[in-house]
Amino acid sequence: MNDPIFSRPYPRSLSLGKASVDIRPMTATNAGAFGLFIQNMPEHDLLFVRRDIRHPKVIAAWMDALEHKRFVSLAAWEDGEMVGCGAIVTDPLSWSPQVGELRVLIAPHWRGRGLGRALIQECFAIALGFGLEKLTVQMTVDQVAAIALFEELGFSAEAVLRNHVKDREGNVHDMALLSHDVAEVQARMQTYGIQQALER
Ligand SMILES: CC(C)(COP(=O)(O)OP(=O)(O)OC[C@H]1O[C@@H](n2cnc3c(N)ncnc32)[C@H](O)[C@@H]1OP(=O)(O)O)[C@@H](O)C(=O)NCCC(=O)NCCS
């Protein structure tokens, strides 16, 4: 994987309504802030990640992966508090080296203010820089806000895996896999003005 993240200027400051956030690549030094961010997350929202990211071992593994550039994650900060993050997960040694999985998570008090869309757009830019050919995103089918947002950005449902996710109470949920090929993503980026945003 190349290191195109540095071809984009970070930190970037985004004005969203009356507030503003700084977007910066997440680093291993952000483990404490990431732990606090996750602690305040509704239980159900954490279903979208495959592992229990509240567990210290999982946080440590994530930070180690960041340190060794096995994936890239961006964090949004307001006054020193992490209020959102996005990530692109790839596996160059797998049978799908051309595929990147996007993940995004926004603090509840920051939702509905455009931060999710902005972080996804930033992640698009990085994924395109990696030369990825296909992007996927996974969530439980009841994550209505997330599905609406990704569909608006050109993703479409590719599969539903029945009873694929089990929550802590043992309830199972269907999982949706949405995808988009990069050529179409690029066209959408132009349609939605993301290209101009990236050139700022
Ligand atoms: C999905 C998520 C990332 C959206 O973040 P956000 O910052 O609230 O999103 P935005 O404010 O940028 O909203 C963008 C669009 O999302 C959709 N949306 C947001 N909240 C919504 C809601 N409650 N119901 C329906 N659609 C909603 C709308 O289409 C909205 O467009 P609009 O602003 O023109 O109305 C956030 O809700 C979240 O962290 N959810 C839990 C984790 C998750 O499901 N991640 C996705 C899978 S990786």
The ligand as an SDF file (V2000), in Angstrom:
LIG
                    3D

 48 50  0  0  0  0  0  0  0  0999 V2000
  -23.9540    6.6830    9.9890 C   0  0  0  0  0  0  0  0  0  0  0  0
  -23.2250    7.8160   10.6490 C   0  0  0  0  0  0  0  0  0  0  0  0
  -21.7420    7.6470   10.3690 C   0  0  0  0  0  0  0  0  0  0  0  0
  -23.7130    9.1330   10.0090 C   0  0  0  0  0  0  0  0  0  0  0  0
  -22.9450   10.2060   10.5440 O   0  0  0  0  0  0  0  0  0  0  0  0
  -23.5570   11.6810   10.6570 P   0  0  0  0  0  0  0  0  0  0  0  0
  -22.4520   12.6060   10.9980 O   0  0  0  0  0  0  0  0  0  0  0  0
  -24.7470   11.7010   11.5300 O   0  0  0  0  0  0  0  0  0  0  0  0
  -24.0330   11.8880    9.1460 O   0  0  0  0  0  0  0  0  0  0  0  0
  -24.2900   13.2770    8.4230 P   0  0  0  0  0  0  0  0  0  0  0  0
  -24.6980   14.3170    9.4100 O   0  0  0  0  0  0  0  0  0  0  0  0
  -23.1150   13.5650    7.5520 O   0  0  0  0  0  0  0  0  0  0  0  0
  -25.5530   12.9170    7.5460 O   0  0  0  0  0  0  0  0  0  0  0  0
  -25.4400   12.6460    6.2200 C   0  0  0  0  0  0  0  0  0  0  0  0
  -26.7000   11.9670    5.7260 C   0  0  0  0  0  0  0  0  0  0  0  0
  -26.9520   10.7780    6.4820 O   0  0  0  0  0  0  0  0  0  0  0  0
  -28.3330   10.5350    6.5010 C   0  0  0  0  0  0  0  0  0  0  0  0
  -28.7740   10.5310    7.8720 N   0  0  0  0  0  0  0  0  0  0  0  0
  -28.1160   11.0220    8.9540 C   0  0  0  0  0  0  0  0  0  0  0  0
  -28.8180   10.7810   10.0690 N   0  0  0  0  0  0  0  0  0  0  0  0
  -29.9480   10.1410    9.6920 C   0  0  0  0  0  0  0  0  0  0  0  0
  -31.0560    9.5880   10.3750 C   0  0  0  0  0  0  0  0  0  0  0  0
  -31.1650    9.6610   11.7160 N   0  0  0  0  0  0  0  0  0  0  0  0
  -32.0180    8.9530    9.6580 N   0  0  0  0  0  0  0  0  0  0  0  0
  -31.9170    8.8440    8.3200 C   0  0  0  0  0  0  0  0  0  0  0  0
  -30.8710    9.3280    7.6120 N   0  0  0  0  0  0  0  0  0  0  0  0
  -29.9120    9.9750    8.2890 C   0  0  0  0  0  0  0  0  0  0  0  0
  -28.9700   11.6280    5.7170 C   0  0  0  0  0  0  0  0  0  0  0  0
  -29.0450   11.2010    4.3640 O   0  0  0  0  0  0  0  0  0  0  0  0
  -27.9700   12.7500    5.8400 C   0  0  0  0  0  0  0  0  0  0  0  0
  -28.1190   13.6320    4.8080 O   0  0  0  0  0  0  0  0  0  0  0  0
  -28.7450   15.1070    5.1000 P   0  0  0  0  0  0  0  0  0  0  0  0
  -27.7540   15.7870    5.9930 O   0  0  0  0  0  0  0  0  0  0  0  0
  -28.8020   15.7090    3.7500 O   0  0  0  0  0  0  0  0  0  0  0  0
  -30.0590   14.8910    5.7590 O   0  0  0  0  0  0  0  0  0  0  0  0
  -23.4960    7.8680   12.1780 C   0  0  0  0  0  0  0  0  0  0  0  0
  -24.8790    7.8180   12.3690 O   0  0  0  0  0  0  0  0  0  0  0  0
  -22.8820    6.7160   12.9440 C   0  0  0  0  0  0  0  0  0  0  0  0
  -21.7670    6.8360   13.4600 O   0  0  0  0  0  0  0  0  0  0  0  0
  -23.6080    5.5560   13.0590 N   0  0  0  0  0  0  0  0  0  0  0  0
  -23.1420    4.3970   13.7940 C   0  0  0  0  0  0  0  0  0  0  0  0
  -22.0180    3.6380   13.0900 C   0  0  0  0  0  0  0  0  0  0  0  0
  -22.3970    3.1580   11.7010 C   0  0  0  0  0  0  0  0  0  0  0  0
  -23.4770    2.6890   11.4610 O   0  0  0  0  0  0  0  0  0  0  0  0
  -21.4210    3.2770   10.7720 N   0  0  0  0  0  0  0  0  0  0  0  0
  -21.6370    2.9470    9.3720 C   0  0  0  0  0  0  0  0  0  0  0  0
  -21.0980    1.6280    8.9880 C   0  0  0  0  0  0  0  0  0  0  0  0
  -19.3660    1.6100    8.8310 S   0  0  0  0  0  0  0  0  0  0  0  0
  1  2  1  0
  2  3  1  0
  2  4  1  0
  2 36  1  0
  4  5  1  0
  5  6  1  0
  6  7  2  0
  6  8  1  0
  6  9  1  0
  9 10  1  0
 10 11  2  0
 10 12  1  0
 10 13  1  0
 13 14  1  0
 14 15  1  0
 15 16  1  0
 15 30  1  0
 16 17  1  0
 17 18  1  0
 17 28  1  0
 18 19  1  0
 18 27  1  0
 19 20  2  0
 20 21  1  0
 21 22  1  0
 21 27  2  0
 22 23  1  0
 22 24  2  0
 24 25  1  0
 25 26  2  0
 26 27  1  0
 28 29  1  0
 28 30  1  0
 30 31  1  0
 31 32  1  0
 32 33  2  0
 32 34  1  0
 32 35  1  0
 36 37  1  0
 36 38  1  0
 38 39  2  0
 38 40  1  0
 40 41  1  0
 41 42  1  0
 42 43  1  0
 43 44  2  0
 43 45  1  0
 45 46  1  0
 46 47  1  0
 47 48  1  0
M  END
$$$$
